[in-house]
Amino acid sequence: MASSSSSTLPLCANKTPSSSFTNTNSSFFAKPSQLFLHGKRNQNFKFSCNANGEHDKNLDAVDRRNVLLGLGGLYGAANLAPLATAAPIPPPDLKSCSKAHINDKTEVSYSCCPPIPSDMDSVPYYKFPSMPKLRIRPAAHAADEEYIAKYQLATSRMRELDKDPFDPLGFKQQANIHCAYCNGAYKIGGKELQVHFSWLFFPFHRWYLYFYERILGSLINDPTFGLPYWNWDHPKGMRIPPMFDREGSSLYDEKRNQSHRNGTIIDLGHFGQEVQTTQLQQMTNNLTIMYRQMITNAPCPLLFFGQPYPLGTDPSPGMGTIENIPHTPVHIWVGSRLDENNTKHGEDMGNFYSAGLDPLFYSHHANVDRMWSEWKALGGKRRDLTHKDWLNSEFFFYDENRNPFRVKVRDCLDSKKMGFDYAPMPTPWRNFKPIRKSNAGKVNLSSVPPASRVFPLSKLDRAISFSIDRPSSSRTQQEKNEQEEMLTFNNIKYDDSKYIRFDVFLNVDKTVNADELDKAEYAGSYTSLPHVHGDNVSHVTSVTFQLAITELLEDIGLEDEDTIAVTVVPKKGGEEISIEAVEIKLVNC
């Protein structure tokens, strides 16, 4: 990592932004009272350059020498036991913000650090302004032309603010927020700060979109403006929304994968390779993925949100179900192929540092955020975490009046209290439990070796099948409610600079058609993409991967069996994967 400064730098010569960023030559700047009826400035701040003093250098340059960064990690739960108290993650120290990294050898060619308040210690906590009515976020595919025109205008005006590279409301500065938080520019307690691959994923992005949305509304003097959400979880939304696919529009990004334009059906499990199937089968696969990730594999809070990340622990402890799939594959599907547009890292959407440069990023994450509310509405034990290290973790943002604020996770749990909600749209995946079975009965266990003979496995270079004993069978409903049955892959090792994906099925053999996921036997997938992982220069990472299988065993009629068959099918990078052992555990939910 680049060295960081220990103090606030003086204001840059010839680049000095004022506390209000007044620009008398631009019609895009209005007085705060004109932007929001109830907004008011709490305090005046002056800003300095970022710590490494390179904020204005090569703003448009992009160093492109590697593939997708950091969209992988641990999915599932290494441990669902109660977490011992540590301390919440504090807001980053902007004074120590340094260069972001694409990988351990390549720096982002420009600074992603924000302007720094002259007195960071005096930055207040954010308080929600009163709102005359909720901002309603519409489904992007159903938006009318009047709304689209407003959104295009707001985004165009935000892009105009880039004329002052230090304006925290500018489009590039907004994109840099993601770069700084996700590509190693910040450190907390001597360790890299990372808001992905942990329980910080959902609350960070909710706050991020909250301020982005309010900035857009302020630029068109409409405090009721709501971001559109790209509802890829519904067949009508399983393509790039037309408003984003109009060349010349402020919402268009030329760095997207050109083969995925013009109504192409998205693959919510995309991993860099095209699945050769029909549109109908692709939509069916997508709905199956949504059911598995929202319902089957996420009965417990930590499975959905991701693993605990208190102060002092290593970043990227493990991501939740939705962050793993479909969040990650959507990024990859939209981002450039490596052989087009002169991109070498999957820009824009396919890389953390550049994702925010595509307006579609914000609509993608609006739907990811919507899944948070939809998941809680499913009931059962699906509710927000209550651990204080999660609730008291903090982030830093600028509001629409260019005032800096600290925010807490605990204040973003209810979107309506934040002043926004989502326009209702059907969620057909709720009723899309796979019922089609590959086998009429139980697989002949004599035809597959026991797990003890298969593992440790040095290389997952082909599909493997094995039998595995369960700790308990014929459990009562009360026992199932108290403990989830977890298929656990221990000590998976692979090169985290490469693409990784494998799929898991129960009660099938190696002849299973892994391109058709709408089967009752499909349990889930593990994915990892090339990414910076702390100070790991060897790129060899070790993770534990767990899948909740209680519901699956019921659906395929195996809940009374003492031993079941498991098949693992590599989809990408299997030759890089080794697995020490596989077991089934009963875990408190």
N, C-alpha and C positions, 0 to 999 in steps of 0.2 A: 504494500500500500504506500501511496505517496505520503510524505511527511505532512503533518498538519500544523496549523498555527495555534498558538496558545492564547491569542488575544484578538480582539476585534481590530481589523485593519481600518485605517483612515479612509474617508470617502475618496473614490477614484477621481483623478484629475480628468476633467472634461466629460465625465460620465456620472455626475453627481445627481442622483434622483432626490427630489425633496420628499418631505414626509407625506405629502398628499399627491405627489406625482402630477402636479398641475401641468397641463399642456394646452396653452391657449389656442394652438393652431389645430386642434383636433376636436371634431364634434362628438367624438366617442367618449369624451370625459365630461361628466356632469357632476354637479355638486352632490355629495352623499345624500342630502335630503331629497334630491330629485331622483336618485336611483332607487332608494327604498324608503317608503313612507315612515317606517318605524326604526330604520337603522340610525345609529348615532356613533360618533367616534368616541371611544373611551379614553384615548390617550394618543399623543403625537409621538411618533418614532422617526428617527432618522436611520438610514440604512448605510451599511458599508459594503464593499466588494466582498466576494466570498474569500475564504481563507487562503486559497492558493493564488489569488490575484489574477486568474485567467478567465474570468467570467465573460469577457468580451472577445476572446480569441476563438476563431474558427467555429462560430456559432452554427454554421450550416454543414461543417465537415463531419463526416461519420467514418470512423475507422472500422473497416469491415474485413476481418481476417479469420472469422470463426463462425460456427453455426450457433443455433439457438442457445440462449443463456438461461440457466436457472429455473426452468419451468418444471423441474422434477423434484424428487425428494421422497420422503416416506409418506405413504398413504396408509391409513389404518390407525392402529394404536399399538405402540410398544408396551404400554402399561396403562390400564384404566383404573389403577388403584388411586385412592385419594392422594393429592399432592401435598407434600410438606410445605409449610409457609416459607417463602424466600423473600422476594420483594418484587413489586411491579416494575415493568420497563418504563423508565422515565422518558420525557421528550428528548430528542437528540440535542447534543451540544453543537449548535450551528457554528460556533467559533472554531471547532475542530473539524469541520466538514472538509474533506479532501477529495481527490480525484476518484471517480467511480471506475470500476473495472468490468470489462466484458468477460475476461477470464484472468487467470493468474499472471499472464504475460502481456495482456492488451488492456490499455486504459481507454475509457471513453475519451474521445478527442477534444471534448469541450467540458466545461465545468457544469455539473448538475446542481451545484449548491445554490440555495436561495439567498436573496439579500438578507443581511443580518441586522436585527435591531441593535441599536447602540447600547441598550441596557436589557439584555436578555433576561436578567433576573426579575425584571419588572413586568414581563409579559403576562397579562392576566389570563384567567380561565374564561372560556367562551360561555356566554349566556344567550340562549335563544331569543331572538327578537319576536315580538308579538306579530302574528300573521292574520290578515283578514279572512283567509281561507287556505285550505291545504293546497300545496302544489301537487298536481296529479301527473304522474309519469305515464305517458301513453305507450301502447305497443307500437313499435316502429313501423311494422308493416301495415298498420291500420291508420296511420297519421294522414290527415288531409293536407291539401296544398297550402292552406293558410298557415298551418302549424309548421310545415316544412320551410316555408319562406322565412318565418320568424327564427327558426333554428339556424338556417343558413346565414341570416343576417347577424345573429348573435355570435356565431363562430367566426364569421368574416371580421367583425369588429374586434374580437379577441385576437385574431391573427394580426390585425393592424397595430395592436399594442406591442408587438415584437419590435417595432421601430426603436423602442427604448428597451434594450436587453435586460435592464434591471427591474422592469415593472413586474411585480409578482403576479399580476393578473394576466400577463401576456400568455399566448398559447404555448410558446416554448417553455416559459417558466412553469406553467402548469404541468406540462409533460415531464419536466425535470424533477418534479416532486417524486414521481414513480422511480425515476432513475436513481435519485439520491437515496431513497429508502430501500431500494431493492438491489443495488449494485455495489454496495460496500463503501459508499461515501461517508456514512456515519459509523461511529463506533460508540458502544455503550459498555462501560466497565472494562475497557481494553479489548472487547470483542466486537466483531462486525455486527451491525444492526441489520436484521432482515425481517421484513413483515410478511413474507410468504413462508410456507411450510410449517405453520404453527397456528395456535389459536388467535394470533393477531390478524390473520388474513381477512376475515369478514369485517371486524370493526374498523381497521385502517381504511379499507376501500370504501366503506360506507361514509366515513368522515370526508374522505378525499372527494367523492362525488357530490357530497352535500355542498361543499364550498365551490366546487366547479360549477354546479348548477346555479347557485346564487350569483356567481359572477356573470354567467351568461344572461340571467334575468336582468341584472343591473345594467348591462350594456344595451338592452332594448327597452329599459324602463318598464319591465314587466315582472313584478315580484311573484307572480303566480306561475311563471314558466317552469315546466318540469322536463327533465331529460327523458328522451324516449328510451324504452328498454327493448333490446333485441331478443324477442322471445323464441329462441332456438329450441325451446322445450315443447313447442307446438308445431305441427306440420306446416301451418301457414307461415310460420316464421323461420323455417329451416333453410334459409338462404339469405345472402346479404340483403338487407332491406333496400328497396329501390332508391330511397333518398340518399343513401351513401354511395350509390353506384353511378352517379351522374358526373361524368368528366367535366371539369371546370368549376364544379361546385366547391364551396369551402368545406364540405363534408367528405370530399373524395380524397383518397390517398393512392397515388400511382404506384406505391411500393407493395401493394397487395398481390397475392398470387393471382395472376391474370386468368388462369384456368378455372378459378372458382368464382368468377363473375357471372352476370347475366342469368341469374336464377338457378345456378348449380346448387343441388341439395347438399347441405353440410353433413359431414361425418363427425358426430360428437365424440367419436373415439379415434379421430385422425392422428396418425403418428408419422407423417411424412410420406406415406405410401397410399396410393389410391386403392380402395376396395372395389373389386370388379363385381358389381352387383346391380340390381335394378333400383330405380328410385324408390319404389314401394318397399323393397327390402331394406334400403338405407334408412328410410323413415321409421320402419319397424325396429331396426337396430337402435336408432336414436331413442325411441320411446322406452325400449327395454333398458338401455343404459340409465335413463332418467329414473325409472322405477327402482333399479338396483341401487343407484347412488343416493337417492332421496329416502328410500323406504327400507329395503332389505339390509343394506350395508351401513345404515346410519340410525340404528335404534337408540344409540347412546350419544350424549352431547359431545364427548371428546372425539368420537368417530366422525361426527359431522364438522366440528369446528377445527380440529387438529390438536396436536399435542401441546402440553403446557410449555411456556417459554418465559419463565421468570428471570429477573435480573441475575446475572452471573452464570447462566447456563449457556451452552453453545447454541448458535442460531440453527434454524432448520431442524427442529426435533421431530417433525412429522406432520404432514398435511392431512386435512380432512377429505371426505369423499368428494364433495363438489369441487374443491380446488384441484384435486387429482384429475377427475373426469366429471363434467365436460369442460371446466374452465381451461385447463391446459390445452387439450386438443383444439379448442376454438381459436386460441392464440396461434397455434401452429397452422391451422387450416387457412386462416386469413393472411398470415405473414408470407413474404415472398419465398418462392422456391430459390434454392441457392444459385441457380444458373440464370436468373433473370434480374433485370433492373440494377445490375451491378451491386447487388447486396450479397454480403458474405456471412451475415449473422441472422438471417431470417427477418430483417427489418420489414415494416416497422412493428407490426403486431406480434411477430414471432420472437421478440427479444425484450426483456424487461426494460433496458435502458431507453429503448425507442418506442415502446408500445403506446405511450401517451401522445405520440405525434400523429397517430391515426384517430380521428374523431370517433371511429367505430369502437375503439377501446372503451369509451365511457358508456356507450349503450350496451356493450357486452357485459361490462361490470354492473350495470344497472340490473340486468337480468340475474347475474350471479347474486346480487344483493337481494333481489326479489325472492330467490330461493330460500334465503334465511327466513323470511316471513312465512313462505309456503311450508317449509319444513316444520316450523313450530305449530302451524295450524293442523298438522297431521295427528297431533296428540301423542298419547303414551308418555314416554320419558323424554320426548323431544322438546326441550326447553333450554333457555339460556344458561350458560355456566354461572356459578355463584361464587367461584373462588376469587378472593379479593385481589390476588396478583393479576388476574385478568381484568377485573372491573376497574382497577386503579391504574392500569397501564395508560400511558399518555402519548400524544402526538403533537406536532406543531403545524399550523397552517396560517395563511393570510385570508382574511375575509374579503368581501366585495368592496370594502372601503379602504383596503390596503393596510388594515390593522392586523398585527400579529396576535395569535392566540394559542394557548394550550388547550387541549381537549382530552377528555377521559373516555375510556371505553364505556363506563357505566352510563354515560349520558347519551349513548346512541342505540340503546336496545329497543326503543320504540320509535319507529319511523314517523308515526303520526305526531308524537311529541316534538319531533324534529321539524315538523311542518310539511311532510310529504307523504304521499301514498301512491300505490300503483293502480292504474286503471285495470279492472278485472278482465281476465282472459282465461278461457278454459285450460285445464291442466290434464289432458288425456292420459298422461303417464301414470296418474294416480290409480287408474283402473287397468293398467297394462301389465299386470303380473304375468310373466311367461307361463303358459300352461302346456305348450307343445313339448313333448318329451322325445328324446332320442331313443330311449329304450322302454319297452313295455314293463319291464320288471327290474330286478337288481342285476347289476353286472356280475358276471362269473368271476369271483375274486380269485379263483385258482389260476386265472389267465393273467393276473397282474402280480408283480412282486410286492412284498411288504416294504414299507418306507425304510425299514432298517437295512434293506439290501440296496436301496437306491441312493440313500444319502449317507455321507456327504457326497454331493454332486459337484464335480469340478467344472462342468460346462453344460449349459442348457442350450445345446445346439440343435436339438430336435424335440418333438413332443414326447413327454414321458407320462407314464401312468403308474400308480402305486396304490396299495391298500394301506389304510391307517386305522388304528383302534381309537374308539371314542372313550372319554373318561366316564360317561354315563349314558345310558339309553332309556327310552320310555319315560322321559321326565314329565312331571305334572306341569300344568299351566302355571302354577305358582312358582315352581322352580325355574321355568323358562322366563318368567317375568323378573325374577331376581338375578339370574345369571344368563349371560349371552354365551352361546357356544361359538368359539373362535377357531377357525383354521389358521394356524400360525406358522409362518415361514421364518425360521430363525437364521440370523447371520447371513443374509443375502449380501454378497459382495460383487461389485462391478466397477467399471471405469466410469465415473460420473461426468466425464467429458464427452460421452457418447449417448446416443439415443437408446433407451431401454423400454421394452414393453413385453409383458406376457399375460395371457389370459388363463383363467382357472375354471375348470368344470368339475362337477361331481357326477358320479355314476355313469361315466362314459369312458370309452377307451381312446386310443390315439387316432382312430379314424374319424373323430368328430369333425364336422364342418365348422371351423372356428370363425368363418365369415358371416355366419348366421347366428346372431346373439339372442334371438327371441326363443330361447329354449329354457325350460325350467331348470336345466342342469347348469346354466351359466352362472357362476358365482361372482365374478368380478375380474378386475385387471389391475396390474401394477405397472406404473409408468415412471420414467425419469428421463429428463432431457439434460443436455450439457449445461452445466452451471458452475458458478463460483461457489465453493462450499467452504467457507471460513478460510483457514490457512492451509487447507489440504492441497499440497502441491503434487502429490503422487496421483491424485484423482481416484484412488481406490476408496470407495465408501462402503460402509457396512450398515445395513438396516434390518429391522424386523417388520414383517408385513402380515397383517391380520385381516381376515374376512369373517363377517358375522354370517353364520350358516344356519341358525335355528329355523328361520322361515323356510329356507331351501329344503332342509331335511323333511319338513312337514309336506312341502309341495310335491316332492318326488317319492314320498312314501318310505323314507329311510329312518324315521325317528326311533324306531324300535330295534334298529340294527346296531350291533356292537362294533362292526367294522364296515367302512365304506371305501369306495374307490375314488381317487382324485386324478385328474389329468391336467397337466400344465402344458400350454402351447406357446412357444416363443413367437412373438410377432416382429420384434426388432432388437438386435443386439444380443441375442441369446448366447452367442459364443463368448460374450464377455461376462456372463452371469455364473456365479457359483452359489450353491445353497448348502448350508451346513446340515440342517435338519428341518423336519416338518412335524408338527404335533397339533393336537386339538386340545384347547383349554376351555374351562368354564370361567368366565370373568364377570365380576360385578359390573352392572351397567349403571 
